[in-house]
Amino acid sequence: MKKTLIALAVAASAAVSGTSMAAVGEWTPGGEGGSFEMSGTLVVAGADANPWEVKVGPNVTNLDGKINQGDSEVKITVANAVPVLGIRTHSDQVFWGKTGISPQINYGGKIDLDSFSRGKTKLELDVTDASSSKKIGTMTTEFFTGAVYSLGDGTGNAYSSLFGMWASDAGDGFYGGLPKDRNEALRYSEVVSKFNEIDTSLLANFNDQDGTDHDLMSRTSFDSKGGTFSGAYGSGILTNEVLNIKLDNPAASQDIEWRASLPVTVTFA
């Protein structure tokens, strides 16, 4: 944590005769004054001002399949869900709304934000060889995203609510990683179910503020100064989704080691 120390010195003098200098914190007969200091530490707003923490999923290496010599296409069924990106609060404490903390997500143009259906959209990635230096094909699959948040007034006495999320405009929470159309996003309970499938730690710090789930959908920029928030975002490839790999050239006699990379960038607005 970066800290800046500021020391404030206030000089005091007294028009009193004598030669004795005051000792700090002591009464001095015939004293002539001295120097008074105040000091403290001003903590520069940084990581502590941002309530979020981010996790990019671990690399997955066991997505193996079989292809016949001469074929150019293969389908691989995902046996276990593949987490890609998680964003959650770094503690279970709610935070007051303020500007500049709304997570923005960029998948490098690899997902189609305009073709979501029920929380899933198309993911398309280049497939490269083992060295990642040569493109050998293309992979497509269904990509899940979802987010939830709770909203209260910080007192614990007022009405609190739970929401599923969508994000149509830049600045909306998790914009770039959610459906733009509320009708294609998932409700709170549906997102929670998917999170429990893909990565249970996504909700480990989520504070529901004893809120009520009314199957409501909402956008938020987490900037309402009169409200307290908690939230979470997750994305990935769900169990039993199919990876469709199309090679640029038919398979020859040697096994093919393949890789696909998805760029992920998180900023705050």
N, C-alpha and C positions, 0 to 999 in steps of 0.2 A: 504494500500500500504506500503510495506516495504521500508524504507529509511535508508541510511547510511550517516551520517554527517562526512565530512572530513574537518579538519581545518589545514591550512598550515601557519606556523609562520616563518617569515624571520627576523632574528636579524640583526640590522644595528648598526654600531659604528662609531664614529668619533674621531680622535685624536686632540681634541680641549680642551684647558684648561677651567676650570670653574667648577661650581658645580650644575648648574641648569639642571634638567631632562626635556626632551621635553614632553609637553602635546600632546596627540594624536590629530592630525589634526590642530595644531596651530604652529605658528612661535614662537620660544623661543630664546630670545637673549642669546648668549653664551651657547646654548644648547649642551648637550653631547650625543645626540642620544636617542634611546629608542627601542621600539619593533614595528614591522609592521606585521599585520595579514591580511591574506586573508581567507575567508571561503565561503562555499556554500553547496549545497545538491546534492549528487549523487544518483539518483533514480535507485535502483536495478531493472534490467529488469525482469519483471514478467508477470502479466496478461496483462499489456499494450503492451507487445511485441507480444502477440498472438491476432490476429484480430477476432477470432471466439468466439461465445457463443453457448451453447448447451441447448436444452430442450427435456426432455423425456415426452411423452404425459401423460395426466392425466389418472388415472385408470377408466375403463369403467365397470359399474355394472349392466347394464340393458339388457344384451344379453341373454334374456330368450327364451325358446322354449318349445314345448310340445312333450312328448315321451309316447308311450303306454307301459303299463306294459308288461314285457317280451321282449321288444325290446332292442337292443344293440346299435343302431345307430340313430342319429338325425341330422337334418340340420337346421341351424339358418341363416336367411338372415340378413345382416347388414344394418339397416335402415339409419344410418348416418356414414359417413367416420370416421375411428378411427386413429388419428395421433399417431405415435409411437416415432419417433425421428426426431428432427429438429436441423440443424446446420446452423448458419448464421453469418455474420459479426455483431459485436456489435455496429456499427454505419454505416451511409451511406457514410462514407469516404472510398475511395479506399486505398489499401495498396500496398506498393512495395514488389515485390517478394523477398523471402529470405528462407533459409533452416530452417528446424525444425518446420514448422507450417502446414504441410500437414495433415489434419484430417484422422485418421485411425479408422475403425469401426469394432467391433466384436459383433456379435449377439449370441455368445456362441454355434456356430455350428447348430443353429436352422433354418437357411435359407440355401437353396442350391444355392451356387454361380455359379454352372455350369449348371443350368437348367432355366436360365432367358429366357423369351419370351416377347418382347415388354414392358420391364420395370417391369415385374412381375415375381416372382418365388414362389416356394413352401415354406410355413412356417409350421413347425410341432412342436407342443408343448405337453408336458405331461399335462393331466388334473388331478387335485387333488380335494379332498373334500374341504369343507368350511374352514377347519383348515389348509389347505395346507400341511398336514402331510402325507397324504395317496394318492398314485396314483390310479385313478379310470378309466383312459382311455387316449385317444389321440385325439388331435384336429389338423386338417389340413385346410389350406386355402391358397388363393392367396395373396401374399405380394408385395406391390408396393414400389419401390425406384426410386429416380431420383435426379439429381443435375444439376446445371447450373453455368457458370461463364462468366465474361466479362474480356477482356484483352485490355489494352491501353498502351500508353507510358508516361502517366502522364501529358502531355502538353495540351491535349484537341484539338490539331491540327492534330494529325496523325490519321491514320485509326484504328478504334476500332472494335472488333468483339464480338459476343455472341455465346456461345457454349452449347450444351448438352454434358453430360459427361459419360464416361465409365472408368473402372479402372481395368487393367489386372495384374498389378504388385504391390507388397508392396511398399509403398512410394507414389504411385499415390494418388491424392486427393480423399478422401472418399473411399479408398480401403477397401474391406470387406463388403461394403454396396451397391455396384453397380455391374452391369453386367461386366463380364470379356471380353465379346465379344461386339465390337462396334455395330454389327448388331442387338443386342438384347436390346440396350439402347434406350432411347427416345431423340428426338431432343429438342432444346431449347423451341420452342413454345409448344410442347407437354408436357414438364415438367411443364411449367408455368400453363397450363390448369389444370393439376392434382394437383399442389400446391394450386390453387384457390379452388379446391374441398375439399382438405384434411385439409388445415390450411393456411388461407390467410396471417398470420403473418410471414410465411417462407420467403416471399419476401419483407417484410416491410423495410429492410435496404439494399436491393440489389441496387447497382449502376450500371446501364447498360452502363455508360460512353458514352452515345449516340452511342452505337455500332450498327452494322448492323447484322441482323440474316440471314445467308446464308444457314440455315439448315445443319450446320457443326457439326460434332462430334469431341471431342478431349479429350485427357488425359492431366493432368497437375499436377505437384507437388507444384505449387505456389512458385517456387524457382527461377524464371527468374528475375535476378536483374535489368534487363532493362525494366521490364514491371510493370504496375499497374493492380491490380486485385480487383474483388468483386465476391462473390459466395454465393451459398446456397444449402443445401441438405435437403431432406425430405423423410420420409418413413411412411408406415401405411397400413391399410386395407381400400379399397375404398368402396363407397356406393354400395350396392346390391351384394357385394361378399358374398359367402356362407361359413359359418363355419361348417365343417364336424366333428362331435364328435362321436367317437366310444368307447363305454364303455367296460371295461374288463369283466364286468358281466352284465347280463340283468337287466333292471330296475325292481325294486320291487314295493311295494305299496306306498312307501314314496317318496315325492319330493326330487330331487337331487340338492343340491347346488354345483356348480362347479367353479373352478378357473384354470387359465392358466397363467404362468409367462414367460416373455421373457427377458433374461439378455441382457443388452446393455452396452458396454464399448467403450469410445472414447479416443484415445490417439493421439499424434502428432509426426510426423517423419520428 
